[in-house]
Amino acid sequence: MKRELDQWFAQEILPHEAALTRYLRRVCPNVADVPDLRQDVYVRIYQSAASERPHLPKAFLFTTARHLLADRLRRGRIVSIDYTQDLESLNVLVDELSPEERLSARQELRRLSDALDALSDDCRDVIWLRRVEGLSQQEAAKRLGMKEGTLESHLSRGVRALAKAVFGSAQSNTARDGETDSISESEHG
């Protein structure tokens, strides 16, 4: 059985490796992840084919790749704002961080958390939906029941306030100058 599965995999899936790699390079946000992602696709396909062979192997290959990439992107968007409570519980090589760097990171996260708490409910909701959940401007406006122009105004104000809180007033001017361009590109792109 395993030999048949190996032979099927070599004949039906592996010939599409170059096309799969090109596809993953095109759609994957981090090109360095492509080999790992390709391997994960192969593992899923092999495990699935062990119980039942797909009728359209090439289509199954690319559908599996698309689903796996979507899963990874979705997991990558989940962000916890309250890391300040227990920095040691993160899987970070704490030995590589000096006490000063840890303190600085905690202070920066605390400033960000406080700044987020200080925002109006509308600004906070807009920032959450746009930057954390990754909704489009149109989707966020619909969910919040506001016009897109109003949403963009809340987003701009909120991002400036957060930049000022985290980076200070000198940096927030720079962030504000670049924010208009990045918001316009991300909202309309």
Backbone bond lengths (Angstrom), bond angles and torsions (degrees), N, CA, C in turn:
res aa  C-N    CA-C-N  psi(-1)  N-CA   C-N-CA  omega(-1)  CA-C   N-CA-C  phi
1 M - - - 1.449 - - 1.528 110.66 -
2 K 1.346 116.58 -47.00 1.456 119.90 -178.48 1.525 110.54 -64.68
3 R 1.311 116.10 -37.67 1.469 120.02 179.55 1.536 110.55 -64.32
4 E 1.340 116.58 -41.37 1.462 120.82 176.97 1.521 110.99 -62.75
5 L 1.323 116.15 -42.14 1.464 121.23 178.84 1.524 110.53 -63.74
6 D 1.326 116.31 -44.17 1.467 120.06 177.70 1.523 110.59 -60.29
7 Q 1.305 116.61 -43.42 1.458 121.07 -179.01 1.532 110.20 -65.83
8 W 1.339 117.24 -44.09 1.463 120.94 176.91 1.525 110.48 -58.62
9 F 1.336 116.55 -46.35 1.457 121.67 -178.66 1.534 110.58 -60.53
10 A 1.326 116.79 -44.57 1.466 121.71 -179.65 1.530 111.38 -65.66
11 Q 1.308 118.15 -34.71 1.463 121.16 -177.67 1.527 113.57 -85.10
12 E 1.324 117.13 -36.41 1.465 120.37 -171.53 1.528 114.47 -101.26
13 I 1.315 117.95 -26.79 1.465 120.34 -173.93 1.531 111.83 -107.98
14 L 1.305 117.19 -52.08 1.473 120.55 -175.16 1.530 114.66 -58.04
15 P 1.333 121.13 -32.12 1.468 119.29 177.45 1.543 113.49 -60.89
16 H 1.322 117.37 -17.32 1.470 121.58 -178.53 1.533 112.33 -96.88
17 E 1.331 116.16 10.11 1.468 119.61 -176.08 1.525 112.69 -59.30
18 A 1.313 118.64 -42.90 1.467 120.65 -179.12 1.529 110.70 -63.88
19 A 1.319 117.04 -43.52 1.467 120.73 179.24 1.530 110.38 -65.77
20 L 1.328 116.95 -40.58 1.458 120.96 178.32 1.529 110.17 -62.81
21 T 1.323 117.11 -43.72 1.461 121.02 179.97 1.532 110.50 -62.67
22 R 1.328 116.78 -43.86 1.475 119.88 177.70 1.525 110.53 -60.60
23 Y 1.322 116.46 -44.17 1.463 120.94 179.35 1.536 110.87 -60.60
24 L 1.323 116.69 -47.35 1.466 120.38 -178.33 1.526 111.29 -64.75
25 R 1.318 117.44 -38.74 1.474 120.08 177.69 1.518 111.09 -63.67
26 R 1.327 115.41 -34.63 1.457 119.59 -178.66 1.528 111.95 -73.25
27 V 1.319 118.12 -37.30 1.462 120.52 -172.44 1.526 114.46 -103.93
28 C 1.312 117.66 -15.73 1.462 120.62 -176.38 1.530 109.77 -82.09
29 P 1.344 117.54 128.05 1.457 120.20 -179.05 1.534 113.33 -62.52
30 N 1.311 117.48 -30.35 1.455 121.52 -178.99 1.529 108.20 -121.68
31 V 1.330 116.00 105.99 1.470 121.48 -175.82 1.535 111.24 -59.99
32 A 1.319 117.66 -27.44 1.462 120.64 179.73 1.531 111.73 -65.80
33 D 1.317 117.38 -19.57 1.468 121.46 179.73 1.533 112.94 -84.03
34 V 1.328 117.30 -9.66 1.465 121.05 -173.85 1.529 113.03 -56.51
35 P 1.341 120.40 -48.58 1.475 118.01 -179.52 1.535 113.12 -60.66
36 D 1.324 117.27 -41.32 1.469 120.06 178.52 1.522 111.09 -66.06
37 L 1.302 115.72 -42.18 1.458 120.52 179.76 1.534 110.48 -63.42
38 R 1.327 116.58 -44.04 1.469 121.05 178.31 1.529 110.01 -59.79
39 Q 1.331 116.50 -43.29 1.467 120.41 179.27 1.533 110.82 -63.24
40 D 1.336 116.88 -41.38 1.466 119.98 177.79 1.524 111.40 -63.18
41 V 1.321 116.71 -37.74 1.466 120.74 176.41 1.524 109.49 -61.25
42 Y 1.324 116.10 -46.80 1.466 120.52 179.90 1.528 111.29 -60.32
43 V 1.316 116.96 -41.52 1.465 120.54 -179.75 1.524 110.06 -62.99
44 R 1.330 116.76 -45.77 1.467 119.44 179.91 1.526 111.87 -62.21
45 I 1.313 115.17 -42.87 1.470 119.04 -179.34 1.523 110.54 -64.76
46 Y 1.298 116.38 -45.14 1.468 120.86 -178.72 1.526 110.35 -61.57
47 Q 1.338 116.04 -45.29 1.467 119.55 -179.70 1.525 110.85 -64.62
48 S 1.311 116.55 -41.74 1.463 120.33 179.52 1.528 111.11 -66.25
49 A 1.323 116.00 -43.07 1.468 120.56 -178.75 1.524 111.87 -68.10
50 A 1.315 117.94 -20.42 1.460 120.70 177.95 1.527 110.44 -64.04
51 S 1.339 116.82 -31.95 1.458 118.86 179.12 1.528 111.93 -94.39
52 E 1.336 116.81 -35.03 1.465 119.72 178.57 1.522 109.41 -157.67
53 R 1.316 116.68 127.22 1.460 121.43 -179.84 1.529 109.54 -75.10
54 P 1.311 117.65 133.94 1.473 119.27 176.96 1.527 110.60 -70.22
55 H 1.322 116.02 148.90 1.466 120.76 -179.08 1.527 111.10 -75.27
56 L 1.326 116.85 -31.83 1.464 122.28 179.37 1.530 108.28 -121.38
57 P 1.332 117.20 85.34 1.468 120.42 -172.88 1.534 114.48 -57.93
58 K 1.333 117.31 -42.61 1.470 119.46 -178.36 1.530 110.64 -64.76
59 A 1.314 117.58 -45.21 1.463 121.21 178.23 1.530 110.27 -62.27
60 F 1.324 116.09 -40.88 1.459 120.85 178.53 1.530 110.88 -63.13
61 L 1.327 116.13 -39.23 1.469 121.33 178.46 1.519 110.71 -59.46
62 F 1.321 117.49 -50.72 1.462 120.72 -176.39 1.528 112.26 -73.52
63 T 1.305 117.55 -32.51 1.465 120.25 175.01 1.526 110.17 -66.00
64 T 1.311 116.83 -42.37 1.465 121.09 177.55 1.526 110.31 -62.12
65 A 1.324 116.81 -43.36 1.471 120.78 178.75 1.520 110.20 -61.34
66 R 1.334 116.86 -44.96 1.464 120.46 -179.45 1.531 111.00 -62.66
67 H 1.318 117.12 -43.36 1.469 120.60 179.89 1.532 111.44 -66.07
68 L 1.304 116.42 -41.72 1.464 119.70 179.71 1.523 110.56 -64.19
69 L 1.319 117.03 -42.48 1.463 120.71 178.06 1.526 110.54 -63.55
70 A 1.316 117.19 -42.55 1.469 120.91 178.09 1.524 110.69 -61.36
71 D 1.331 117.05 -41.85 1.467 120.66 178.02 1.526 110.79 -60.56
72 R 1.330 115.86 -45.46 1.468 119.39 -179.61 1.519 111.62 -64.70
73 L 1.318 117.17 -41.68 1.464 119.83 179.02 1.521 110.78 -64.26
74 R 1.312 116.11 -42.01 1.459 119.99 179.39 1.528 110.51 -62.15
75 R 1.335 116.83 -44.93 1.476 120.07 178.30 1.521 111.07 -64.05
76 G 1.316 116.69 -35.14 1.463 120.70 -179.12 1.514 113.17 -69.31
77 R 1.324 117.36 -21.73 1.460 120.66 -179.74 1.519 112.94 -82.44
78 I 1.302 117.82 -14.68 1.458 120.75 -179.46 1.525 107.82 -75.43
79 V 1.317 115.16 116.14 1.459 120.57 -174.87 1.522 108.32 -127.44
80 S 1.300 116.48 130.43 1.454 120.36 175.42 1.514 108.77 -97.33
81 I 1.315 116.15 122.78 1.457 121.07 -179.39 1.529 110.53 -77.21
82 D 1.327 117.92 -28.05 1.455 120.61 -171.24 1.529 112.50 -94.93
83 Y 1.329 117.36 52.27 1.455 121.56 175.63 1.525 111.58 -72.92
84 T 1.318 117.28 -13.69 1.457 120.38 -174.47 1.517 112.25 -68.99
85 Q 1.320 117.98 -19.37 1.458 120.17 -176.59 1.522 111.97 -68.83
86 D 1.335 116.74 -39.71 1.450 118.26 -174.90 1.527 109.80 -150.92
87 L 1.314 116.60 79.10 1.456 122.00 -178.28 1.523 111.36 -63.12
88 E 1.322 117.42 -32.22 1.466 120.61 -178.53 1.519 112.77 -67.16
89 S 1.338 118.00 -23.06 1.455 119.26 -178.91 1.522 112.35 -75.16
90 L 1.325 116.99 -13.18 1.460 119.81 176.37 1.514 108.93 -71.77
91 N 1.306 116.36 148.30 1.459 120.07 177.90 1.524 109.54 -83.29
92 V 1.301 115.30 66.47 1.453 122.49 -179.86 1.518 106.40 -116.33
93 L 1.294 116.32 145.59 1.460 118.99 175.98 1.526 107.91 -73.73
94 V 1.320 115.07 89.64 1.447 121.56 -174.52 1.519 110.63 -63.85
95 D 1.341 116.90 -29.30 1.457 119.45 179.86 1.521 111.50 -62.14
96 E 1.333 116.86 -25.47 1.456 120.04 -179.59 1.520 112.06 -79.13
97 L 1.327 117.44 -14.76 1.449 120.92 -179.97 1.526 109.60 -97.53
98 S 1.302 115.30 130.66 1.462 118.81 175.89 1.524 108.37 -74.89
99 P 1.335 117.41 161.22 1.464 119.71 177.06 1.531 111.86 -57.88
100 E 1.324 116.42 -34.72 1.460 120.09 179.24 1.531 111.01 -66.50
101 E 1.349 115.99 -40.72 1.464 119.77 179.09 1.525 110.89 -66.61
102 R 1.326 116.65 -39.88 1.459 119.47 177.98 1.518 111.23 -63.73
103 L 1.320 115.74 -44.13 1.462 120.08 179.03 1.523 110.42 -62.58
104 S 1.318 115.82 -44.22 1.459 120.67 179.56 1.525 110.79 -61.48
105 A 1.334 117.35 -43.11 1.467 121.38 179.20 1.526 110.71 -63.88
106 R 1.329 116.34 -43.08 1.469 119.69 178.05 1.518 111.41 -62.74
107 Q 1.330 115.91 -41.83 1.459 119.38 179.64 1.528 110.91 -64.83
108 E 1.321 115.87 -41.03 1.464 120.20 179.52 1.525 110.78 -64.94
109 L 1.318 116.88 -44.09 1.461 119.96 177.82 1.524 111.73 -64.96
110 R 1.322 116.20 -37.76 1.466 120.12 177.57 1.526 110.00 -63.62
111 R 1.357 116.67 -43.08 1.471 119.85 178.56 1.529 110.21 -61.96
112 L 1.315 116.19 -41.84 1.461 119.92 178.97 1.525 110.80 -64.42
113 S 1.308 116.92 -45.37 1.460 121.29 179.43 1.526 110.95 -61.86
114 D 1.325 116.88 -45.46 1.466 120.84 178.53 1.529 110.74 -63.25
115 A 1.331 116.10 -42.19 1.470 119.78 179.66 1.524 110.57 -64.19
116 L 1.320 117.34 -39.80 1.457 120.79 178.10 1.533 110.09 -64.29
117 D 1.324 115.99 -41.50 1.471 120.19 178.01 1.522 111.77 -65.46
118 A 1.338 117.51 -30.18 1.460 121.86 -177.47 1.527 112.83 -79.08
119 L 1.312 117.94 -14.96 1.464 121.17 179.90 1.521 110.28 -68.25
120 S 1.319 115.24 155.17 1.467 118.89 173.35 1.528 108.34 -64.20
121 D 1.315 115.73 159.63 1.466 119.32 -179.93 1.526 111.29 -57.53
122 D 1.339 115.99 -42.11 1.464 119.41 -179.82 1.527 111.74 -62.37
123 C 1.337 117.08 -47.07 1.471 120.47 179.42 1.524 110.45 -60.61
124 R 1.320 116.18 -45.66 1.462 120.82 -178.27 1.531 110.32 -62.64
125 D 1.334 116.84 -44.03 1.465 120.50 179.65 1.526 111.42 -63.23
126 V 1.325 116.05 -42.55 1.467 120.22 -179.96 1.525 110.36 -63.77
127 I 1.329 117.00 -46.53 1.467 120.21 -179.86 1.521 109.96 -62.29
128 W 1.304 116.93 -41.56 1.467 120.04 -179.43 1.530 110.42 -61.73
129 L 1.314 116.48 -49.88 1.462 119.80 -176.73 1.531 112.17 -66.60
130 R 1.331 116.86 -40.60 1.471 119.72 -175.91 1.520 112.53 -78.77
131 R 1.329 117.34 -47.22 1.463 120.28 -171.23 1.516 114.57 -94.47
132 V 1.322 118.32 -28.42 1.463 120.10 -179.15 1.533 110.56 -96.43
133 E 1.345 116.28 -52.17 1.463 118.97 179.89 1.520 112.32 -79.90
134 G 1.342 116.89 -18.18 1.462 120.57 175.49 1.516 114.97 75.58
135 L 1.331 117.79 23.96 1.463 119.86 178.44 1.524 110.11 -70.91
136 S 1.312 116.65 153.59 1.461 120.88 174.92 1.527 107.98 -71.71
137 Q 1.319 115.12 166.20 1.460 119.78 179.17 1.528 109.80 -60.22
138 Q 1.312 116.93 -42.63 1.456 121.82 -179.14 1.534 111.35 -64.67
139 E 1.341 117.17 -43.89 1.466 120.73 179.49 1.523 111.68 -64.01
140 A 1.344 116.20 -43.89 1.460 120.07 -179.33 1.526 110.51 -65.17
141 A 1.330 117.28 -42.58 1.466 120.80 179.72 1.532 110.21 -61.66
142 K 1.313 115.87 -42.30 1.470 119.97 179.74 1.527 110.41 -63.96
143 R 1.338 116.25 -45.37 1.465 119.90 -178.42 1.525 111.69 -63.12
144 L 1.343 116.61 -37.81 1.462 120.49 -177.92 1.529 112.55 -88.84
145 G 1.327 116.97 -7.28 1.458 120.62 179.27 1.516 112.71 67.88
146 M 1.326 117.24 40.26 1.463 120.46 178.46 1.519 109.84 -132.25
147 K 1.308 115.39 162.35 1.456 120.66 178.56 1.521 109.16 -71.92
148 E 1.342 116.06 153.15 1.462 120.39 -178.21 1.528 111.83 -62.84
149 G 1.324 116.81 -36.13 1.475 119.92 178.00 1.520 111.52 -63.31
150 T 1.322 116.41 -40.39 1.466 121.02 177.87 1.523 109.91 -65.70
151 L 1.329 115.68 -43.12 1.459 120.47 178.73 1.531 110.37 -60.29
152 E 1.325 117.05 -44.60 1.460 121.16 -179.61 1.529 110.72 -62.50
153 S 1.317 116.56 -38.52 1.464 121.30 178.10 1.534 110.71 -63.94
154 H 1.334 116.62 -45.14 1.468 120.55 177.89 1.528 110.81 -62.48
155 L 1.326 116.56 -42.11 1.458 121.07 -179.88 1.525 110.42 -62.56
156 S 1.306 116.59 -46.34 1.460 121.06 -178.94 1.533 110.98 -62.18
157 R 1.331 115.81 -46.77 1.470 119.82 178.44 1.524 111.77 -62.35
158 G 1.315 116.13 -43.17 1.463 120.17 -179.11 1.516 112.68 -65.41
159 V 1.318 116.68 -44.20 1.464 120.33 -179.85 1.528 110.41 -64.38
160 R 1.331 117.16 -40.46 1.482 119.73 177.15 1.524 111.13 -62.30
161 A 1.332 116.23 -42.78 1.467 119.65 179.74 1.525 110.99 -63.53
162 L 1.330 116.91 -41.75 1.465 120.15 179.18 1.526 110.95 -66.88
163 A 1.327 117.01 -41.50 1.470 120.19 178.56 1.520 110.40 -63.26
164 K 1.307 116.79 -41.18 1.472 120.47 179.54 1.524 110.39 -64.50
165 A 1.327 116.67 -40.87 1.460 120.57 -179.38 1.525 111.66 -66.77
166 V 1.324 116.63 -40.26 1.456 120.19 -175.28 1.519 112.07 -84.21
167 F 1.326 116.76 -44.73 1.458 120.42 -173.04 1.518 114.21 -100.77
168 G 1.319 118.06 -11.96 1.455 120.52 -177.63 1.513 110.64 90.38
169 S 1.319 116.43 169.46 1.463 120.64 -172.52 1.526 112.90 -67.93
170 A 1.331 119.48 -32.19 1.467 120.60 -179.83 1.523 110.46 -65.80
171 Q 1.331 116.47 -42.71 1.459 120.46 -178.92 1.520 111.43 -74.50
172 S 1.348 118.08 -30.55 1.458 118.92 -176.00 1.517 111.38 -67.61
173 N 1.336 117.82 -29.49 1.458 119.35 175.91 1.523 109.92 -64.04
174 T 1.323 116.36 -42.01 1.462 120.61 177.62 1.521 109.62 -65.16
175 A 1.324 116.35 -43.17 1.463 120.00 179.47 1.518 110.00 -64.19
176 R 1.345 117.41 -39.01 1.451 120.75 -179.41 1.524 110.00 -65.02
177 D 1.328 117.56 -41.77 1.458 120.64 179.87 1.515 110.72 -61.49
178 G 1.311 117.57 -41.70 1.465 121.67 -179.92 1.509 112.81 -81.59
179 E 1.342 117.75 -19.76 1.459 121.54 -175.17 1.516 111.79 -65.53
180 T 1.308 117.06 -40.99 1.452 119.64 -178.32 1.512 110.09 -58.05
181 D 1.335 117.07 -45.01 1.459 120.21 -179.60 1.522 111.18 -66.49
182 S 1.352 116.98 -44.84 1.463 118.52 -176.45 1.524 110.69 -69.17
183 I 1.338 116.85 -35.50 1.467 118.71 177.87 1.518 109.13 -66.83
184 S 1.314 117.05 -46.23 1.451 119.44 -178.45 1.515 111.06 -60.18
185 E 1.337 116.55 -43.85 1.461 119.42 -179.86 1.509 111.41 -65.44
186 S 1.357 116.71 -44.16 1.460 118.80 -175.39 1.527 111.63 -74.50
187 E 1.332 118.35 -30.35 1.442 120.82 -178.99 1.523 111.48 -75.46
188 H 1.311 115.24 -37.95 1.460 119.04 -173.22 1.520 112.09 -103.98
189 G 1.358 117.47 -3.28 1.467 119.29 -175.71 1.435 113.76 -98.62
